[in-house]
């Protein structure tokens, strides 16, 4: 499975701490991944434009161009669509949420276990490039159309751009209409794990999905909050 994941592209590690880069590179190479590195934001952008990586491991605190600015530029350019795992020494919840809102798929807070980071890389790669819905049929809910084979989602006949995690979350909930899921259940079923992950990750992704599929995100009709429990998809 690791070799299959590695075929979807190399891993670009962006961090100005050389010791972090060396250790993470070593662990990823042991798992069969090809690794590229950059030690500042400007070099990272140059590497991304030169060849789009399969996944970006991105520190937020970088010289020249910081990690959040890199993510803003990725978000503004659909041609630079790449899954991102944030590395951050910032422990404030607002920083993590802001990174997730900019499109990050996951985050790891420093100091971290390299083995845990590798497991996160594998999980994000599987969500992004793994086969999903091979035998599933497309679903239609009024103005919302979801095709798991092509991973195309249209709202009011307009195709919308979703990250791999956003699509997987939407597909999972749409496949279980009216069923209420706790946030840790969504983490287990969509992210593949719930340990060490802030449940606010789910909240942020639900908010981003509402902004993309709901007519009025502040008064959603499909992605509903069940107060004190979790979320459900209402067809």
Buried (B, 14 or more C-beta within 10 A) or exposed (E): EBEEBBEBBBBBBBBBBEEBBEEBBEBBEEBEBEBBBBBBBBBBBEBBEEEBBBBBBBBBBBEEBBBBBBBBBBBEEEEBBBBBBBBBEBEEEEBBBBBBBBBBBBBBBBEBEBEBBBBBBBBBBBBBBBEBBEEEEEBEBEBBBBBBEEBBBBBEEEEBEBBBBBBBBBBBBBBEEEEBBBBBBBBBBBBBEBEEBBEBBBBBBBBBBBEBBBEEBEEBBBBBBEEEEBBBBEE
